[in-house]
Amino acid sequence: MTTTEKSAFSQRFRGYFPVVIDIETAGFNAQTDAMLEIAASILEMDEDGYLKISHTLHFNVEPFEGANLEQAALDFTGIDPTNPLRGAVPERDAITEIYKAVRKGLKETGCHRAIMVAHNAAFDHGFLSAASSREKIKRNPFHPFATFDTTTLAGLAVGQTVLAKACMAAGIPFDHKQAHSAKYDTEQTAKLFCYIVNKWKDMGGWPLVVPEDQVKEETEAVSDSMLSTDIETE
């Protein structure tokens, strides 16, 4: 990545590095239900400022000790946690490898923190945070609560909120037979996110018409004014 590309990426999302995540689970409770698959798509920006997928990491994950496995969830995803051919790894190993790749991306782009991109992001963010806490993994590179949710972004950009329908509305092929595989869903979500960000750029939404320095100055001026008002009313 050139110095110009590095600068463009770090400036695009205010120093945040978007990483696309999808997690397949054995239920809806992040504290008690098992993580069965996790994938992360690392993004890059080309010399013209367009986002694209760099590469994707994918892991089949062993249920943690004492984890709950909801049969309805297993039937929905089609995942058999007991299948030895899955080549599953402990969730700590999977998360550690993903965090390592994310930190490398932070360094290469000059960003200061990762931000999760996911479809219905609160779900994936909750499971990743719970697993990180359970495994006592320190230095989580992701923002503790902020996310880019492609459900919301797609609703705005293409009028659809279901991942498959949003992809098709954006002209991105979607194979329902591969859906609910963490790797496939992550890459489709990444393609959708890149499409929305790049489309916004093509429509003239980025770079900002108002220079960033001016926005910063005006924001600081408003903050100073509010502080002054608070002091006067005390």
C-alpha positions in Angstrom: 0.0 0.0 0.0 1.4 3.4 -1.0 1.7 6.3 1.3 -1.2 8.0 -0.6 -3.4 4.9 -0.3 -2.6 4.6 3.4 -3.6 8.2 4.0 -6.8 7.8 2.0 -7.9 4.8 3.9 -7.1 6.2 7.4 -9.0 9.4 6.5 -12.1 7.7 5.0 -13.6 6.5 8.2 -12.0 8.9 10.7 -9.2 6.6 11.5 -11.3 3.5 11.8 -10.4 0.3 9.9 -13.6 -1.6 8.7 -13.3 -5.4 9.0 -16.2 -7.5 7.9 -17.3 -10.3 10.3 -19.8 -13.1 10.2 -20.3 -15.6 12.9 -22.5 -18.8 12.8 -23.7 -19.9 16.2 -25.7 -22.6 18.0 -28.2 -20.1 19.3 -28.9 -16.4 20.0 -27.4 -16.0 23.5 -23.8 -14.8 23.2 -23.1 -15.8 26.8 -24.3 -19.4 26.7 -24.5 -20.5 23.1 -21.6 -21.9 21.1 -19.8 -20.1 18.3 -19.4 -22.6 15.4 -17.9 -20.6 12.6 -16.2 -17.2 12.2 -14.9 -15.4 9.2 -13.3 -12.0 8.7 -12.8 -10.2 5.4 -9.9 -7.7 5.4 -10.5 -4.8 3.1 -8.1 -2.6 1.1 -8.3 0.6 -0.8 -6.9 1.1 -4.3 -5.1 4.1 -5.6 -8.4 5.7 -6.8 -10.0 5.4 -3.3 -12.2 2.4 -4.0 -12.7 -0.4 -1.4 -12.3 -4.1 -2.2 -11.7 -7.4 -0.4 -8.0 -8.1 0.2 -8.5 -11.6 1.8 -10.7 -13.6 4.1 -9.9 -15.7 7.1 -12.3 -18.5 8.1 -12.4 -20.9 11.0 -14.7 -23.7 12.0 -14.8 -23.4 15.8 -15.1 -26.0 18.6 -17.9 -25.2 21.1 -16.5 -24.0 24.3 -16.8 -26.2 27.4 -20.4 -26.3 28.7 -21.7 -24.4 25.6 -25.4 -24.7 24.8 -26.3 -26.1 21.4 -29.8 -25.3 20.2 -31.0 -27.9 17.8 -33.2 -25.4 15.9 -30.1 -23.3 15.3 -28.1 -26.3 14.1 -30.9 -27.3 11.7 -31.0 -23.8 10.4 -27.3 -23.5 9.6 -26.8 -27.2 8.7 -23.7 -27.3 10.9 -22.8 -30.5 12.7 -20.4 -29.6 15.6 -19.5 -33.2 16.1 -18.3 -33.8 12.5 -14.5 -34.5 12.8 -14.1 -33.4 9.1 -14.8 -29.8 10.1 -11.2 -29.4 11.4 -12.5 -27.1 14.1 -10.2 -25.1 16.3 -10.7 -23.7 19.8 -12.4 -20.3 19.7 -9.4 -18.7 21.3 -7.2 -19.8 18.4 -9.6 -18.5 15.8 -10.1 -15.1 17.5 -6.4 -14.7 18.1 -5.6 -15.3 14.4 -8.3 -12.9 13.3 -7.1 -10.2 15.7 -3.5 -10.7 14.5 -4.7 -10.0 10.9 -6.7 -7.0 12.0 -3.7 -5.5 13.8 -1.6 -6.0 10.7 -4.3 -4.1 8.7 -4.3 -1.3 11.2 -0.6 -0.9 10.9 -0.6 -1.0 7.1 -3.4 1.5 6.7 -2.4 3.9 9.5 -5.8 3.5 11.2 -6.0 3.6 15.0 -8.8 1.2 15.6 -10.9 -1.5 13.9 -14.7 -1.2 13.5 -16.8 -4.2 12.8 -18.9 -4.4 9.6 -21.6 -7.1 9.7 -25.2 -7.8 8.7 -27.2 -7.3 11.9 -24.0 -6.3 13.5 -25.2 -6.3 17.1 -25.5 -10.1 16.9 -21.9 -10.7 15.7 -20.4 -8.0 17.8 -22.1 -9.5 20.9 -20.8 -13.0 20.2 -17.2 -11.8 19.4 -17.1 -9.7 22.5 -18.5 -12.5 24.7 -16.0 -15.0 23.3 -13.1 -12.6 23.8 -14.1 -12.0 27.4 -14.6 -15.7 28.0 -11.2 -16.6 26.6 -9.6 -13.6 28.5 -8.2 -12.2 25.2 -6.7 -8.8 25.9 -6.3 -5.9 23.5 -9.5 -6.4 21.4 -8.8 -4.3 18.3 -12.5 -3.6 17.6 -14.4 -0.6 18.9 -16.3 -1.7 22.0 -19.7 -0.6 20.7 -19.7 1.2 17.4 -20.3 -0.8 14.2 -21.2 -0.4 10.5 -24.4 -2.4 10.1 -25.0 -3.4 6.4 -28.7 -4.0 7.3 -29.1 -0.3 7.8 -26.8 0.8 5.1 -28.5 -1.5 2.5 -31.9 -0.3 3.6 -30.7 3.2 2.7 -28.7 2.4 -0.4 -30.8 -0.2 -2.2 -34.1 -0.4 -0.2 -33.5 -4.0 1.0 -32.5 -5.3 4.5 -32.2 -9.0 3.9 -28.6 -9.9 2.9 -29.6 -12.0 -0.2 -32.1 -9.4 -1.4 -29.7 -6.5 -0.8 -27.0 -8.2 -2.7 -29.2 -8.9 -5.7 -30.5 -5.4 -5.6 -26.9 -4.2 -5.8 -26.2 -6.6 -8.7 -24.1 -8.9 -6.5 -24.8 -12.6 -7.3 -26.1 -14.6 -4.2 -26.1 -18.4 -4.0 -28.7 -19.5 -1.4 -27.1 -22.9 -1.2 -23.9 -21.4 0.2 -25.7 -19.1 2.6 -25.2 -19.5 6.4 -21.6 -20.4 5.8 -19.5 -17.8 7.7 -17.0 -17.5 4.9 -19.6 -17.0 2.1 -21.8 -14.6 4.2 -18.8 -12.6 5.2 -17.6 -12.2 1.6 -21.1 -11.3 0.4 -21.5 -8.8 3.2 -18.0 -7.3 2.3 -19.0 -7.0 -1.4 -22.2 -5.2 -0.3 -20.4 -2.9 2.0 -17.8 -2.0 -0.7 -20.5 -1.5 -3.2 -22.3 1.0 -1.0 -19.2 2.9 0.0 -17.9 3.0 -3.6 -21.3 3.9 -5.0 -21.5 6.9 -2.6 -18.1 8.0 -3.9 -19.2 7.7 -7.5 -22.3 9.8 -6.7 -20.1 12.6 -5.3 -20.6 11.9 -1.7 -16.9 11.5 -1.0 -14.6 13.3 -0.6 -16.6 15.8 1.3 -17.4 19.1 -0.4 -16.6 20.9 2.8 -12.9 20.3 3.7 -12.3 18.1 6.7 -10.3 20.8 8.4 -13.2 23.2 8.2 -15.6 20.6 9.6 -13.1 20.1 12.5 -12.8 23.9 13.1 -16.6 24.4 13.1 -17.1 21.4 15.4 -14.6 22.8 17.9 -16.2 26.2 17.7 -19.6 24.7 18.5 -18.1 22.7 21.4 -16.4 25.9 22.8 -19.7 27.8 22.5 -21.6 25.1 24.4 -18.9 25.0 27.1 -19.1 28.7 27.5 -22.9 28.6 27.8 -22.6 25.9 30.5 -20.2 28.0 32.5 -22.4 31.1 32.3 -25.4 29.2 33.5 -23.7 27.7 36.5 
